[in-house]
């Protein structure tokens, strides 16, 4: 802005402000060091379904850098997500503009879990492999059949131990510790 004294200790004057002057007055331009130019970094997480991404508003970073300097955004570590650097989405680095208009954007894809079904002696064709994004639920398949047996459910082990039973109301990530599981 402007000031009535060259060192900025006088009366500040903003654009559009009216002044009553009794004498000739010089207004001095005031400058801010270009080392504190604002810019921001936005983080976008892949939606559970579809091709969209949603901005993680709480994680938006409001930063400052030197005007005309090149800055690079740092990726956040989100459980179940990996930074998407291959698709051309977003902008991970850029030049800090004097007007504070630089916005860096990082995109994160959900990890995908592959789940196979094993009939474990059952009859017919096993359900198709399901690929489920982090946070997603499996679609419960039709119960298989086996003569002389009653189907108890799907399990992570062939023995059908209680701790390995599959709950279709829990996310795949809650039930497995890796990207591939066989039921």
C-alpha positions as CSV (number, residue, x, y, z in Angstrom):
1,X,0.0,0.0,0.0
2,X,1.0,3.6,0.6
3,X,2.2,5.6,3.6
4,X,2.8,9.3,4.4
5,X,6.4,8.5,5.5
6,X,9.1,6.7,3.5
7,X,10.0,4.3,6.3
8,X,6.3,3.3,6.8
9,X,6.0,4.8,10.2
10,X,3.5,7.5,9.0
11,X,-0.2,7.2,8.2
12,X,-1.1,4.2,6.1
13,X,-3.2,4.9,3.1
14,X,-5.2,2.2,1.3
15,X,-6.5,2.3,-2.3
16,X,-9.9,4.0,-2.4
17,X,-9.4,5.7,0.9
18,X,-10.3,9.4,1.2
19,X,-7.8,11.8,2.7
20,X,-8.2,15.4,3.9
21,X,-5.0,17.2,3.3
22,X,-4.1,20.7,4.4
23,X,-0.9,20.8,2.5
24,X,1.0,19.1,-0.4
25,X,1.7,15.5,0.6
26,X,3.9,12.8,-0.8
27,X,2.7,9.2,-0.5
28,X,5.4,6.6,-0.5
29,X,4.9,3.1,-1.9
30,X,5.3,0.3,0.7
31,X,6.7,-3.0,-0.3
32,X,6.7,-6.5,1.2
33,X,9.8,-8.6,0.9
34,X,9.3,-11.3,-1.8
35,X,10.4,-14.0,0.6
36,X,6.9,-14.4,2.0
37,X,4.8,-14.8,-1.1
38,X,1.8,-17.1,-0.4
39,X,0.9,-20.3,-2.3
40,X,-1.0,-23.4,-1.3
41,X,-0.9,-27.2,-1.7
42,X,-4.1,-29.2,-2.1
43,X,-4.4,-33.0,-1.7
44,X,-7.0,-35.0,-3.5
45,X,-8.1,-38.6,-2.6
46,X,-9.6,-41.0,-5.1
47,X,-13.3,-41.6,-4.5
48,X,-14.4,-45.1,-3.4
49,X,-16.3,-45.5,-6.7
50,X,-16.0,-43.9,-10.1
51,X,-13.2,-41.9,-11.6
52,X,-13.4,-38.8,-9.3
53,X,-11.3,-37.4,-6.5
54,X,-12.3,-35.3,-3.5
55,X,-10.1,-32.6,-2.0
56,X,-9.0,-33.3,1.6
57,X,-9.9,-29.8,2.8
58,X,-8.4,-30.2,6.2
59,X,-5.0,-31.1,4.7
60,X,-4.7,-28.0,2.5
61,X,-1.4,-26.3,3.2
62,X,-1.1,-22.6,3.2
63,X,2.6,-21.8,2.6
64,X,4.9,-18.9,1.7
65,X,8.0,-18.9,-0.5
66,X,10.3,-16.5,-2.3
67,X,8.7,-14.9,-5.4
68,X,9.9,-16.6,-8.6
69,X,11.4,-19.6,-6.7
70,X,10.5,-23.1,-7.8
71,X,8.8,-25.1,-5.0
72,X,7.8,-28.7,-4.7
73,X,4.9,-30.2,-2.8
74,X,5.5,-33.0,-0.3
75,X,3.2,-36.0,-0.5
76,X,1.2,-36.9,2.6
77,X,1.2,-40.5,3.9
78,X,-2.4,-41.6,3.8
79,X,-3.3,-45.2,5.0
80,X,-4.6,-47.1,2.0
81,X,-3.6,-44.6,-0.6
82,X,-0.5,-44.1,-2.9
83,X,0.4,-40.8,-4.6
84,X,-0.6,-40.9,-8.3
85,X,2.4,-39.5,-10.2
86,X,1.7,-41.2,-13.5
87,X,-1.6,-39.9,-14.7
88,X,-0.7,-36.3,-15.3
89,X,-3.3,-35.1,-12.8
90,X,-2.3,-32.3,-10.6
91,X,0.8,-30.2,-10.3
92,X,3.6,-31.2,-7.9
93,X,5.9,-28.3,-8.4
94,X,5.7,-24.7,-9.7
95,X,7.0,-21.2,-9.6
96,X,5.8,-18.9,-6.8
97,X,4.0,-16.1,-8.4
98,X,4.1,-12.6,-7.0
99,X,0.3,-12.4,-6.9
100,X,0.1,-15.5,-4.7
101,X,-1.8,-17.5,-7.3
102,X,0.3,-20.7,-7.3
103,X,-1.7,-23.8,-6.3
104,X,0.0,-27.2,-6.2
105,X,-2.2,-30.3,-6.3
106,X,-1.3,-33.8,-5.4
107,X,-3.6,-36.8,-6.2
108,X,-3.7,-40.1,-4.3
109,X,-5.2,-43.4,-5.6
110,X,-6.8,-46.0,-3.3
111,X,-4.9,-49.2,-3.0
112,X,-6.7,-52.1,-4.8
113,X,-7.2,-55.5,-3.1
114,X,-7.6,-58.6,-5.2
115,X,-9.8,-61.3,-3.6
116,X,-10.1,-64.8,-5.1
117,X,-12.6,-67.5,-4.0
118,X,-11.6,-71.1,-3.5
119,X,-14.5,-73.6,-3.2
120,X,-12.3,-75.9,-1.0
121,X,-13.9,-79.1,-2.2
122,X,-17.2,-77.5,-3.2
123,X,-19.0,-78.1,-6.5
124,X,-19.3,-75.8,-9.5
125,X,-17.4,-72.8,-10.5
126,X,-15.8,-70.5,-8.0
127,X,-17.0,-66.9,-7.9
128,X,-15.0,-64.4,-10.0
129,X,-12.1,-62.6,-8.6
130,X,-13.1,-59.2,-7.1
131,X,-10.9,-56.1,-7.1
132,X,-11.9,-53.8,-4.3
133,X,-10.6,-50.3,-3.5
134,X,-9.3,-49.5,-0.1
135,X,-12.3,-48.8,2.1
136,X,-14.6,-50.9,-0.1
137,X,-16.7,-54.0,0.7
138,X,-16.8,-57.3,-1.1
139,X,-20.1,-58.3,-2.8
140,X,-21.2,-61.5,-1.0
141,X,-21.3,-64.3,-3.6
142,X,-23.9,-67.0,-3.9
143,X,-23.3,-69.8,-1.4
144,X,-21.5,-72.8,-3.0
145,X,-22.7,-76.4,-2.6
146,X,-21.1,-79.6,-1.6
147,X,-22.9,-82.9,-1.2
148,X,-23.2,-84.1,2.4
149,X,-22.0,-80.7,3.8
150,X,-23.5,-77.5,5.1
151,X,-21.9,-74.3,4.0
152,X,-20.6,-72.3,7.0
153,X,-19.2,-69.3,5.2
154,X,-16.1,-67.9,3.6
155,X,-12.7,-68.0,5.5
156,X,-9.2,-66.8,4.9
157,X,-7.8,-70.3,5.7
158,X,-8.8,-73.8,4.4
159,X,-9.4,-75.1,8.0
160,X,-12.2,-72.5,8.6
161,X,-10.9,-71.3,11.9
162,X,-13.1,-68.8,13.7
163,X,-10.5,-66.0,13.6
164,X,-10.3,-66.3,9.8
165,X,-14.0,-66.0,9.1
166,X,-15.0,-63.4,6.5
167,X,-17.4,-60.6,7.5
168,X,-18.9,-59.0,4.4
169,X,-19.8,-56.0,6.5
170,X,-16.2,-55.1,7.1
171,X,-13.9,-53.5,4.5
172,X,-11.3,-55.6,2.8
173,X,-8.6,-53.6,4.4
174,X,-10.0,-54.4,7.9
175,X,-9.9,-58.2,7.1
176,X,-6.5,-58.6,5.3
177,X,-3.0,-57.3,5.7
178,X,-2.0,-57.4,2.1
179,X,-3.3,-56.6,-1.4
180,X,-4.2,-60.2,-2.3
181,X,-6.5,-62.6,-0.4
182,X,-8.1,-66.0,-1.1
183,X,-11.4,-67.0,0.5
